[in-house]
Amino acid sequence: MKIKKVVNVLQIIDENKIPSDVEDIMETKYFSEGSNKDIEIGEMDVYHLLRCFNLLLIDRRKLNRILTVIKE
């Protein structure tokens, strides 16, 4: 299911307006190496977004380790 659809369902369930920053985030583009093109986050499948998020966390941990070594 696409992120855009998930957010719309949540809006209906919660009966709240979608926050403006979330609308902006859904329009943000992410470069998909698999597709070799930019994809709007709102057009991403939930599973794809979770995988991307996980890769970013891994990269962040690596970067933090590198910065720690450099500081020492």
mmCIF file of the N, C-alpha and C atoms, coordinates in Angstrom:
data_MODEL
# 
_entry.id   MODEL 
# 
loop_
_atom_site.group_PDB 
_atom_site.id 
_atom_site.type_symbol 
_atom_site.label_atom_id 
_atom_site.label_alt_id 
_atom_site.label_comp_id 
_atom_site.label_asym_id 
_atom_site.label_entity_id 
_atom_site.label_seq_id 
_atom_site.pdbx_PDB_ins_code 
_atom_site.Cartn_x 
_atom_site.Cartn_y 
_atom_site.Cartn_z 
_atom_site.occupancy 
_atom_site.B_iso_or_equiv 
_atom_site.pdbx_formal_charge 
_atom_site.auth_seq_id 
_atom_site.auth_comp_id 
_atom_site.auth_asym_id 
_atom_site.auth_atom_id 
_atom_site.pdbx_PDB_model_num 
ATOM 1   N N  . MET A 1 1  ? 0.844   -1.171 0.000   1.00 0.00 ? 1  MET A N  1 
ATOM 2   C CA . MET A 1 1  ? 0.000   0.000  0.000   1.00 0.00 ? 1  MET A CA 1 
ATOM 3   C C  . MET A 1 1  ? 0.896   1.243  0.000   1.00 0.00 ? 1  MET A C  1 
ATOM 4   N N  . LYS A 1 2  ? 0.527   2.206  -0.787  1.00 0.00 ? 2  LYS A N  1 
ATOM 5   C CA . LYS A 1 2  ? 1.303   3.442  -0.913  1.00 0.00 ? 2  LYS A CA 1 
ATOM 6   C C  . LYS A 1 2  ? 1.152   4.299  0.347   1.00 0.00 ? 2  LYS A C  1 
ATOM 7   N N  . ILE A 1 3  ? 2.203   5.035  0.666   1.00 0.00 ? 3  ILE A N  1 
ATOM 8   C CA . ILE A 1 3  ? 2.214   5.906  1.839   1.00 0.00 ? 3  ILE A CA 1 
ATOM 9   C C  . ILE A 1 3  ? 1.061   6.911  1.773   1.00 0.00 ? 3  ILE A C  1 
ATOM 10  N N  . LYS A 1 4  ? 0.833   7.464  0.598   1.00 0.00 ? 4  LYS A N  1 
ATOM 11  C CA . LYS A 1 4  ? -0.249  8.442  0.424   1.00 0.00 ? 4  LYS A CA 1 
ATOM 12  C C  . LYS A 1 4  ? -1.590  7.841  0.856   1.00 0.00 ? 4  LYS A C  1 
ATOM 13  N N  . LYS A 1 5  ? -1.823  6.598  0.485   1.00 0.00 ? 5  LYS A N  1 
ATOM 14  C CA . LYS A 1 5  ? -3.084  5.933  0.826   1.00 0.00 ? 5  LYS A CA 1 
ATOM 15  C C  . LYS A 1 5  ? -3.154  5.664  2.336   1.00 0.00 ? 5  LYS A C  1 
ATOM 16  N N  . VAL A 1 6  ? -2.033  5.254  2.917   1.00 0.00 ? 6  VAL A N  1 
ATOM 17  C CA . VAL A 1 6  ? -1.988  4.998  4.361   1.00 0.00 ? 6  VAL A CA 1 
ATOM 18  C C  . VAL A 1 6  ? -2.326  6.279  5.124   1.00 0.00 ? 6  VAL A C  1 
ATOM 19  N N  . VAL A 1 7  ? -1.722  7.388  4.723   1.00 0.00 ? 7  VAL A N  1 
ATOM 20  C CA . VAL A 1 7  ? -1.973  8.671  5.388   1.00 0.00 ? 7  VAL A CA 1 
ATOM 21  C C  . VAL A 1 7  ? -3.441  9.076  5.241   1.00 0.00 ? 7  VAL A C  1 
ATOM 22  N N  . ASN A 1 8  ? -4.015  8.866  4.075   1.00 0.00 ? 8  ASN A N  1 
ATOM 23  C CA . ASN A 1 8  ? -5.435  9.193  3.872   1.00 0.00 ? 8  ASN A CA 1 
ATOM 24  C C  . ASN A 1 8  ? -6.344  8.328  4.747   1.00 0.00 ? 8  ASN A C  1 
ATOM 25  N N  . VAL A 1 9  ? -6.012  7.059  4.876   1.00 0.00 ? 9  VAL A N  1 
ATOM 26  C CA . VAL A 1 9  ? -6.793  6.165  5.747   1.00 0.00 ? 9  VAL A CA 1 
ATOM 27  C C  . VAL A 1 9  ? -6.680  6.628  7.197   1.00 0.00 ? 9  VAL A C  1 
ATOM 28  N N  . LEU A 1 10 ? -5.467  6.971  7.622   1.00 0.00 ? 10 LEU A N  1 
ATOM 29  C CA . LEU A 1 10 ? -5.269  7.452  8.988   1.00 0.00 ? 10 LEU A CA 1 
ATOM 30  C C  . LEU A 1 10 ? -6.055  8.729  9.241   1.00 0.00 ? 10 LEU A C  1 
ATOM 31  N N  . GLN A 1 11 ? -6.111  9.576  8.244   1.00 0.00 ? 11 GLN A N  1 
ATOM 32  C CA . GLN A 1 11 ? -6.861  10.824 8.377   1.00 0.00 ? 11 GLN A CA 1 
ATOM 33  C C  . GLN A 1 11 ? -8.342  10.528 8.628   1.00 0.00 ? 11 GLN A C  1 
ATOM 34  N N  . ILE A 1 12 ? -8.869  9.555  7.926   1.00 0.00 ? 12 ILE A N  1 
ATOM 35  C CA . ILE A 1 12 ? -10.279 9.179  8.088   1.00 0.00 ? 12 ILE A CA 1 
ATOM 36  C C  . ILE A 1 12 ? -10.510 8.551  9.465   1.00 0.00 ? 12 ILE A C  1 
ATOM 37  N N  . ILE A 1 13 ? -9.615  7.653  9.866   1.00 0.00 ? 13 ILE A N  1 
ATOM 38  C CA . ILE A 1 13 ? -9.762  6.971  11.151  1.00 0.00 ? 13 ILE A CA 1 
ATOM 39  C C  . ILE A 1 13 ? -9.633  7.952  12.309  1.00 0.00 ? 13 ILE A C  1 
ATOM 40  N N  . ASP A 1 14 ? -8.618  8.807  12.256  1.00 0.00 ? 14 ASP A N  1 
ATOM 41  C CA . ASP A 1 14 ? -8.352  9.745  13.349  1.00 0.00 ? 14 ASP A CA 1 
ATOM 42  C C  . ASP A 1 14 ? -9.215  10.995 13.287  1.00 0.00 ? 14 ASP A C  1 
ATOM 43  N N  . GLU A 1 15 ? -9.862  11.215 12.157  1.00 0.00 ? 15 GLU A N  1 
ATOM 44  C CA . GLU A 1 15 ? -10.692 12.399 11.938  1.00 0.00 ? 15 GLU A CA 1 
ATOM 45  C C  . GLU A 1 15 ? -9.897  13.689 12.144  1.00 0.00 ? 15 GLU A C  1 
ATOM 46  N N  . ASN A 1 16 ? -8.616  13.658 11.810  1.00 0.00 ? 16 ASN A N  1 
ATOM 47  C CA . ASN A 1 16 ? -7.753  14.836 11.918  1.00 0.00 ? 16 ASN A CA 1 
ATOM 48  C C  . ASN A 1 16 ? -7.233  15.217 10.543  1.00 0.00 ? 16 ASN A C  1 
ATOM 49  N N  . LYS A 1 17 ? -6.912  16.497 10.411  1.00 0.00 ? 17 LYS A N  1 
ATOM 50  C CA . LYS A 1 17 ? -6.312  16.986 9.173   1.00 0.00 ? 17 LYS A CA 1 
ATOM 51  C C  . LYS A 1 17 ? -4.875  16.486 9.095   1.00 0.00 ? 17 LYS A C  1 
ATOM 52  N N  . ILE A 1 18 ? -4.419  16.222 7.880   1.00 0.00 ? 18 ILE A N  1 
ATOM 53  C CA . ILE A 1 18 ? -3.030  15.817 7.682   1.00 0.00 ? 18 ILE A CA 1 
ATOM 54  C C  . ILE A 1 18 ? -2.144  17.028 7.984   1.00 0.00 ? 18 ILE A C  1 
ATOM 55  N N  . PRO A 1 19 ? -1.153  16.879 8.876   1.00 0.00 ? 19 PRO A N  1 
ATOM 56  C CA . PRO A 1 19 ? -0.263  18.005 9.163   1.00 0.00 ? 19 PRO A CA 1 
ATOM 57  C C  . PRO A 1 19 ? 0.459   18.473 7.897   1.00 0.00 ? 19 PRO A C  1 
ATOM 58  N N  . SER A 1 20 ? 0.661   19.780 7.798   1.00 0.00 ? 20 SER A N  1 
ATOM 59  C CA . SER A 1 20 ? 1.257   20.336 6.580   1.00 0.00 ? 20 SER A CA 1 
ATOM 60  C C  . SER A 1 20 ? 2.663   19.801 6.330   1.00 0.00 ? 20 SER A C  1 
ATOM 61  N N  . ASP A 1 21 ? 3.431   19.538 7.410   1.00 0.00 ? 21 ASP A N  1 
ATOM 62  C CA . ASP A 1 21 ? 4.774   19.017 7.188   1.00 0.00 ? 21 ASP A CA 1 
ATOM 63  C C  . ASP A 1 21 ? 4.734   17.604 6.611   1.00 0.00 ? 21 ASP A C  1 
ATOM 64  N N  . VAL A 1 22 ? 3.703   16.843 6.971   1.00 0.00 ? 22 VAL A N  1 
ATOM 65  C CA . VAL A 1 22 ? 3.561   15.486 6.420   1.00 0.00 ? 22 VAL A CA 1 
ATOM 66  C C  . VAL A 1 22 ? 3.220   15.575 4.935   1.00 0.00 ? 22 VAL A C  1 
ATOM 67  N N  . GLU A 1 23 ? 2.384   16.514 4.573   1.00 0.00 ? 23 GLU A N  1 
ATOM 68  C CA . GLU A 1 23 ? 2.069   16.711 3.153   1.00 0.00 ? 23 GLU A CA 1 
ATOM 69  C C  . GLU A 1 23 ? 3.337   17.063 2.379   1.00 0.00 ? 23 GLU A C  1 
ATOM 70  N N  . ASP A 1 24 ? 4.176   17.924 2.967   1.00 0.00 ? 24 ASP A N  1 
ATOM 71  C CA . ASP A 1 24 ? 5.439   18.291 2.319   1.00 0.00 ? 24 ASP A CA 1 
ATOM 72  C C  . ASP A 1 24 ? 6.375   17.090 2.207   1.00 0.00 ? 24 ASP A C  1 
ATOM 73  N N  . ILE A 1 25 ? 6.434   16.304 3.279   1.00 0.00 ? 25 ILE A N  1 
ATOM 74  C CA . ILE A 1 25 ? 7.301   15.119 3.272   1.00 0.00 ? 25 ILE A CA 1 
ATOM 75  C C  . ILE A 1 25 ? 6.865   14.146 2.179   1.00 0.00 ? 25 ILE A C  1 
ATOM 76  N N  . MET A 1 26 ? 5.570   13.977 2.003   1.00 0.00 ? 26 MET A N  1 
ATOM 77  C CA . MET A 1 26 ? 5.077   13.038 0.984   1.00 0.00 ? 26 MET A CA 1 
ATOM 78  C C  . MET A 1 26 ? 5.452   13.478 -0.423  1.00 0.00 ? 26 MET A C  1 
ATOM 79  N N  . GLU A 1 27 ? 5.707   14.788 -0.603  1.00 0.00 ? 27 GLU A N  1 
ATOM 80  C CA . GLU A 1 27 ? 6.111   15.292 -1.922  1.00 0.00 ? 27 GLU A CA 1 
ATOM 81  C C  . GLU A 1 27 ? 7.625   15.254 -2.116  1.00 0.00 ? 27 GLU A C  1 
ATOM 82  N N  . THR A 1 28 ? 8.367   15.006 -1.020  1.00 0.00 ? 28 THR A N  1 
ATOM 83  C CA . THR A 1 28 ? 9.823   14.928 -1.106  1.00 0.00 ? 28 THR A CA 1 
ATOM 84  C C  . THR A 1 28 ? 10.215  13.732 -1.953  1.00 0.00 ? 28 THR A C  1 
ATOM 85  N N  . LYS A 1 29 ? 11.238  13.916 -2.768  1.00 0.00 ? 29 LYS A N  1 
ATOM 86  C CA . LYS A 1 29 ? 11.662  12.827 -3.651  1.00 0.00 ? 29 LYS A CA 1 
ATOM 87  C C  . LYS A 1 29 ? 12.854  12.088 -3.058  1.00 0.00 ? 29 LYS A C  1 
ATOM 88  N N  . TYR A 1 30 ? 12.839  10.785 -3.257  1.00 0.00 ? 30 TYR A N  1 
ATOM 89  C CA . TYR A 1 30 ? 13.892  9.890  -2.803  1.00 0.00 ? 30 TYR A CA 1 
ATOM 90  C C  . TYR A 1 30 ? 14.427  9.174  -4.035  1.00 0.00 ? 30 TYR A C  1 
ATOM 91  N N  . PHE A 1 31 ? 15.756  9.118  -4.174  1.00 0.00 ? 31 PHE A N  1 
ATOM 92  C CA . PHE A 1 31 ? 16.320  8.426  -5.335  1.00 0.00 ? 31 PHE A CA 1 
ATOM 93  C C  . PHE A 1 31 ? 16.340  6.932  -5.062  1.00 0.00 ? 31 PHE A C  1 
ATOM 94  N N  . SER A 1 32 ? 15.625  6.188  -5.874  1.00 0.00 ? 32 SER A N  1 
ATOM 95  C CA . SER A 1 32 ? 15.577  4.733  -5.765  1.00 0.00 ? 32 SER A CA 1 
ATOM 96  C C  . SER A 1 32 ? 16.652  4.137  -6.655  1.00 0.00 ? 32 SER A C  1 
ATOM 97  N N  . GLU A 1 33 ? 17.628  3.500  -6.020  1.00 0.00 ? 33 GLU A N  1 
ATOM 98  C CA . GLU A 1 33 ? 18.697  2.873  -6.798  1.00 0.00 ? 33 GLU A CA 1 
ATOM 99  C C  . GLU A 1 33 ? 18.166  1.697  -7.614  1.00 0.00 ? 33 GLU A C  1 
ATOM 100 N N  . GLY A 1 34 ? 17.178  0.993  -7.068  1.00 0.00 ? 34 GLY A N  1 
ATOM 101 C CA . GLY A 1 34 ? 16.604  -0.140 -7.785  1.00 0.00 ? 34 GLY A CA 1 
ATOM 102 C C  . GLY A 1 34 ? 15.898  0.273  -9.057  1.00 0.00 ? 34 GLY A C  1 
ATOM 103 N N  . SER A 1 35 ? 15.151  1.370  -8.987  1.00 0.00 ? 35 SER A N  1 
ATOM 104 C CA . SER A 1 35 ? 14.425  1.882  -10.151 1.00 0.00 ? 35 SER A CA 1 
ATOM 105 C C  . SER A 1 35 ? 15.248  2.880  -10.950 1.00 0.00 ? 35 SER A C  1 
ATOM 106 N N  . ASN A 1 36 ? 16.338  3.349  -10.340 1.00 0.00 ? 36 ASN A N  1 
ATOM 107 C CA . ASN A 1 36 ? 17.216  4.347  -10.952 1.00 0.00 ? 36 ASN A CA 1 
ATOM 108 C C  . ASN A 1 36 ? 16.460  5.627  -11.315 1.00 0.00 ? 36 ASN A C  1 
ATOM 109 N N  . LYS A 1 37 ? 15.568  6.034  -10.372 1.00 0.00 ? 37 LYS A N  1 
ATOM 110 C CA . LYS A 1 37 ? 14.816  7.270  -10.595 1.00 0.00 ? 37 LYS A CA 1 
ATOM 111 C C  . LYS A 1 37 ? 14.338  7.829  -9.255  1.00 0.00 ? 37 LYS A C  1 
ATOM 112 N N  . ASP A 1 38 ? 13.947  9.106  -9.288  1.00 0.00 ? 38 ASP A N  1 
ATOM 113 C CA . ASP A 1 38 ? 13.381  9.739  -8.102  1.00 0.00 ? 38 ASP A CA 1 
ATOM 114 C C  . ASP A 1 38 ? 11.936  9.310  -7.926  1.00 0.00 ? 38 ASP A C  1 
ATOM 115 N N  . ILE A 1 39 ? 11.564  9.050  -6.670  1.00 0.00 ? 39 ILE A N  1 
ATOM 116 C CA . ILE A 1 39 ? 10.194  8.653  -6.340  1.00 0.00 ? 39 ILE A CA 1 
ATOM 117 C C  . ILE A 1 39 ? 9.722   9.547  -5.196  1.00 0.00 ? 39 ILE A C  1 
ATOM 118 N N  . GLU A 1 40 ? 8.517   10.085 -5.307  1.00 0.00 ? 40 GLU A N  1 
ATOM 119 C CA . GLU A 1 40 ? 7.946   10.839 -4.197  1.00 0.00 ? 40 GLU A CA 1 
ATOM 120 C C  . GLU A 1 40 ? 7.669   9.864  -3.057  1.00 0.00 ? 40 GLU A C  1 
ATOM 121 N N  . ILE A 1 41 ? 7.966   10.292 -1.837  1.00 0.00 ? 41 ILE A N  1 
ATOM 122 C CA . ILE A 1 41 ? 7.759   9.422  -0.688  1.00 0.00 ? 41 ILE A CA 1 
ATOM 123 C C  . ILE A 1 41 ? 6.307   8.972  -0.604  1.00 0.00 ? 41 ILE A C  1 
ATOM 124 N N  . GLY A 1 42 ? 5.368   9.847  -0.927  1.00 0.00 ? 42 GLY A N  1 
ATOM 125 C CA . GLY A 1 42 ? 3.951   9.487  -0.900  1.00 0.00 ? 42 GLY A CA 1 
ATOM 126 C C  . GLY A 1 42 ? 3.587   8.391  -1.883  1.00 0.00 ? 42 GLY A C  1 
ATOM 127 N N  . GLU A 1 43 ? 4.397   8.225  -2.921  1.00 0.00 ? 43 GLU A N  1 
ATOM 128 C CA . GLU A 1 43 ? 4.150   7.192  -3.933  1.00 0.00 ? 43 GLU A CA 1 
ATOM 129 C C  . GLU A 1 43 ? 4.871   5.875  -3.610  1.00 0.00 ? 43 GLU A C  1 
ATOM 130 N N  . MET A 1 44 ? 5.650   5.880  -2.538  1.00 0.00 ? 44 MET A N  1 
ATOM 131 C CA . MET A 1 44 ? 6.386   4.672  -2.159  1.00 0.00 ? 44 MET A CA 1 
ATOM 132 C C  . MET A 1 44 ? 5.461   3.698  -1.452  1.00 0.00 ? 44 MET A C  1 
ATOM 133 N N  . ASP A 1 45 ? 5.741   2.420  -1.619  1.00 0.00 ? 45 ASP A N  1 
ATOM 134 C CA . ASP A 1 45 ? 5.044   1.385  -0.881  1.00 0.00 ? 45 ASP A CA 1 
ATOM 135 C C  . ASP A 1 45 ? 5.552   1.419  0.564   1.00 0.00 ? 45 ASP A C  1 
ATOM 136 N N  . VAL A 1 46 ? 4.710   1.076  1.515   1.00 0.00 ? 46 VAL A N  1 
ATOM 137 C CA . VAL A 1 46 ? 5.098   1.094  2.927   1.00 0.00 ? 46 VAL A CA 1 
ATOM 138 C C  . VAL A 1 46 ? 6.359   0.263  3.151   1.00 0.00 ? 46 VAL A C  1 
ATOM 139 N N  . TYR A 1 47 ? 6.440   -0.909 2.555   1.00 0.00 ? 47 TYR A N  1 
ATOM 140 C CA . TYR A 1 47 ? 7.601   -1.787 2.750   1.00 0.00 ? 47 TYR A CA 1 
ATOM 141 C C  . TYR A 1 47 ? 8.867   -1.156 2.193   1.00 0.00 ? 47 TYR A C  1 
ATOM 142 N N  . HIS A 1 48 ? 8.748   -0.475 1.065   1.00 0.00 ? 48 HIS A N  1 
ATOM 143 C CA . HIS A 1 48 ? 9.887   0.199  0.462   1.00 0.00 ? 48 HIS A CA 1 
ATOM 144 C C  . HIS A 1 48 ? 10.377  1.314  1.389   1.00 0.00 ? 48 HIS A C  1 
ATOM 145 N N  . LEU A 1 49 ? 9.441   2.076  1.942   1.00 0.00 ? 49 LEU A N  1 
ATOM 146 C CA . LEU A 1 49 ? 9.807   3.146  2.860   1.00 0.00 ? 49 LEU A CA 1 
ATOM 147 C C  . LEU A 1 49 ? 10.520  2.590  4.094   1.00 0.00 ? 49 LEU A C  1 
ATOM 148 N N  . LEU A 1 50 ? 10.019  1.492  4.638   1.00 0.00 ? 50 LEU A N  1 
ATOM 149 C CA . LEU A 1 50 ? 10.658  0.885  5.804   1.00 0.00 ? 50 LEU A CA 1 
ATOM 150 C C  . LEU A 1 50 ? 12.078  0.422  5.480   1.00 0.00 ? 50 LEU A C  1 
ATOM 151 N N  . ARG A 1 51 ? 12.268  -0.166 4.312   1.00 0.00 ? 51 ARG A N  1 
ATOM 152 C CA . ARG A 1 51 ? 13.612  -0.599 3.912   1.00 0.00 ? 51 ARG A CA 1 
ATOM 153 C C  . ARG A 1 51 ? 14.548  0.590  3.750   1.00 0.00 ? 51 ARG A C  1 
ATOM 154 N N  . CYS A 1 52 ? 14.060  1.665  3.145   1.00 0.00 ? 52 CYS A N  1 
ATOM 155 C CA . CYS A 1 52 ? 14.866  2.881  2.969   1.00 0.00 ? 52 CYS A CA 1 
ATOM 156 C C  . CYS A 1 52 ? 15.236  3.470  4.316   1.00 0.00 ? 52 CYS A C  1 
ATOM 157 N N  . PHE A 1 53 ? 14.272  3.521  5.203   1.00 0.00 ? 53 PHE A N  1 
ATOM 158 C CA . PHE A 1 53 ? 14.510  4.054  6.543   1.00 0.00 ? 53 PHE A CA 1 
ATOM 159 C C  . PHE A 1 53 ? 15.577  3.226  7.252   1.00 0.00 ? 53 PHE A C  1 
ATOM 160 N N  . ASN A 1 54 ? 15.483  1.926  7.153   1.00 0.00 ? 54 ASN A N  1 
ATOM 161 C CA . ASN A 1 54 ? 16.460  1.043  7.776   1.00 0.00 ? 54 ASN A CA 1 
ATOM 162 C C  . ASN A 1 54 ? 17.861  1.279  7.206   1.00 0.00 ? 54 ASN A C  1 
ATOM 163 N N  . LEU A 1 55 ? 17.968  1.418  5.887   1.00 0.00 ? 55 LEU A N  1 
ATOM 164 C CA . LEU A 1 55 ? 19.274  1.695  5.272   1.00 0.00 ? 55 LEU A CA 1 
ATOM 165 C C  . LEU A 1 55 ? 19.840  3.024  5.761   1.00 0.00 ? 55 LEU A C  1 
ATOM 166 N N  . LEU A 1 56 ? 18.994  4.025  5.909   1.00 0.00 ? 56 LEU A N  1 
ATOM 167 C CA . LEU A 1 56 ? 19.451  5.321  6.406   1.00 0.00 ? 56 LEU A CA 1 
ATOM 168 C C  . LEU A 1 56 ? 19.933  5.214  7.850   1.00 0.00 ? 56 LEU A C  1 
ATOM 169 N N  . LEU A 1 57 ? 19.258  4.399  8.666   1.00 0.00 ? 57 LEU A N  1 
ATOM 170 C CA . LEU A 1 57 ? 19.713  4.186  10.044  1.00 0.00 ? 57 LEU A CA 1 
ATOM 171 C C  . LEU A 1 57 ? 21.071  3.504  10.076  1.00 0.00 ? 57 LEU A C  1 
ATOM 172 N N  . ILE A 1 58 ? 21.256  2.525  9.223   1.00 0.00 ? 58 ILE A N  1 
ATOM 173 C CA . ILE A 1 58 ? 22.540  1.824  9.145   1.00 0.00 ? 58 ILE A CA 1 
ATOM 174 C C  . ILE A 1 58 ? 23.633  2.805  8.738   1.00 0.00 ? 58 ILE A C  1 
ATOM 175 N N  . ASP A 1 59 ? 23.364  3.619  7.725   1.00 0.00 ? 59 ASP A N  1 
ATOM 176 C CA . ASP A 1 59 ? 24.343  4.621  7.275   1.00 0.00 ? 59 ASP A CA 1 
ATOM 177 C C  . ASP A 1 59 ? 24.661  5.617  8.391   1.00 0.00 ? 59 ASP A C  1 
ATOM 178 N N  . ARG A 1 60 ? 23.655  6.003  9.134   1.00 0.00 ? 60 ARG A N  1 
ATOM 179 C CA . ARG A 1 60 ? 23.857  6.955  10.235  1.00 0.00 ? 60 ARG A CA 1 
ATOM 180 C C  . ARG A 1 60 ? 24.750  6.353  11.310  1.00 0.00 ? 60 ARG A C  1 
ATOM 181 N N  . ARG A 1 61 ? 24.515  5.073  11.641  1.00 0.00 ? 61 ARG A N  1 
ATOM 182 C CA . ARG A 1 61 ? 25.358  4.405  12.642  1.00 0.00 ? 61 ARG A CA 1 
ATOM 183 C C  . ARG A 1 61 ? 26.809  4.334  12.164  1.00 0.00 ? 61 ARG A C  1 
ATOM 184 N N  . LYS A 1 62 ? 26.993  4.002  10.900  1.00 0.00 ? 62 LYS A N  1 
ATOM 185 C CA . LYS A 1 62 ? 28.349  3.943  10.342  1.00 0.00 ? 62 LYS A CA 1 
ATOM 186 C C  . LYS A 1 62 ? 29.022  5.312  10.423  1.00 0.00 ? 62 LYS A C  1 
ATOM 187 N N  . LEU A 1 63 ? 28.295  6.352  10.050  1.00 0.00 ? 63 LEU A N  1 
ATOM 188 C CA . LEU A 1 63 ? 28.830  7.699  10.089  1.00 0.00 ? 63 LEU A CA 1 
ATOM 189 C C  . LEU A 1 63 ? 29.203  8.109  11.513  1.00 0.00 ? 63 LEU A C  1 
ATOM 190 N N  . ASN A 1 64 ? 28.355  7.778  12.469  1.00 0.00 ? 64 ASN A N  1 
ATOM 191 C CA . ASN A 1 64 ? 28.652  8.099  13.864  1.00 0.00 ? 64 ASN A CA 1 
ATOM 192 C C  . ASN A 1 64 ? 29.903  7.374  14.348  1.00 0.00 ? 64 ASN A C  1 
ATOM 193 N N  . ARG A 1 65 ? 30.082  6.117  13.934  1.00 0.00 ? 65 ARG A N  1 
ATOM 194 C CA . ARG A 1 65 ? 31.302  5.379  14.307  1.00 0.00 ? 65 ARG A CA 1 
ATOM 195 C C  . ARG A 1 65 ? 32.536  6.032  13.707  1.00 0.00 ? 65 ARG A C  1 
ATOM 196 N N  . ILE A 1 66 ? 32.436  6.447  12.456  1.00 0.00 ? 66 ILE A N  1 
ATOM 197 C CA . ILE A 1 66 ? 33.558  7.111  11.782  1.00 0.00 ? 66 ILE A CA 1 
ATOM 198 C C  . ILE A 1 66 ? 33.897  8.416  12.486  1.00 0.00 ? 66 ILE A C  1 
ATOM 199 N N  . LEU A 1 67 ? 32.871  9.207  12.820  1.00 0.00 ? 67 LEU A N  1 
ATOM 200 C CA . LEU A 1 67 ? 33.100  10.481 13.500  1.00 0.00 ? 67 LEU A CA 1 
ATOM 201 C C  . LEU A 1 67 ? 33.721  10.267 14.875  1.00 0.00 ? 67 LEU A C  1 
ATOM 202 N N  . THR A 1 68 ? 33.317  9.217  15.569  1.00 0.00 ? 68 THR A N  1 
ATOM 203 C CA . THR A 1 68 ? 33.893  8.899  16.884  1.00 0.00 ? 68 THR A CA 1 
ATOM 204 C C  . THR A 1 68 ? 35.374  8.574  16.739  1.00 0.00 ? 68 THR A C  1 
ATOM 205 N N  . VAL A 1 69 ? 35.737  7.790  15.739  1.00 0.00 ? 69 VAL A N  1 
ATOM 206 C CA . VAL A 1 69 ? 37.134  7.438  15.503  1.00 0.00 ? 69 VAL A CA 1 
ATOM 207 C C  . VAL A 1 69 ? 37.946  8.683  15.150  1.00 0.00 ? 69 VAL A C  1 
ATOM 208 N N  . ILE A 1 70 ? 37.401  9.540  14.341  1.00 0.00 ? 70 ILE A N  1 
ATOM 209 C CA . ILE A 1 70 ? 38.103  10.762 13.933  1.00 0.00 ? 70 ILE A CA 1 
ATOM 210 C C  . ILE A 1 70 ? 38.352  11.671 15.139  1.00 0.00 ? 70 ILE A C  1 
ATOM 211 N N  . LYS A 1 71 ? 37.378  11.758 16.046  1.00 0.00 ? 71 LYS A N  1 
ATOM 212 C CA . LYS A 1 71 ? 37.495  12.620 17.222  1.00 0.00 ? 71 LYS A CA 1 
ATOM 213 C C  . LYS A 1 71 ? 38.546  12.111 18.218  1.00 0.00 ? 71 LYS A C  1 
ATOM 214 N N  . GLU A 1 72 ? 38.773  10.796 18.210  1.00 0.00 ? 72 GLU A N  1 
ATOM 215 C CA . GLU A 1 72 ? 39.711  10.201 19.185  1.00 0.00 ? 72 GLU A CA 1 
ATOM 216 C C  . GLU A 1 72 ? 41.122  10.430 18.829  1.00 0.00 ? 72 GLU A C  1 
# 
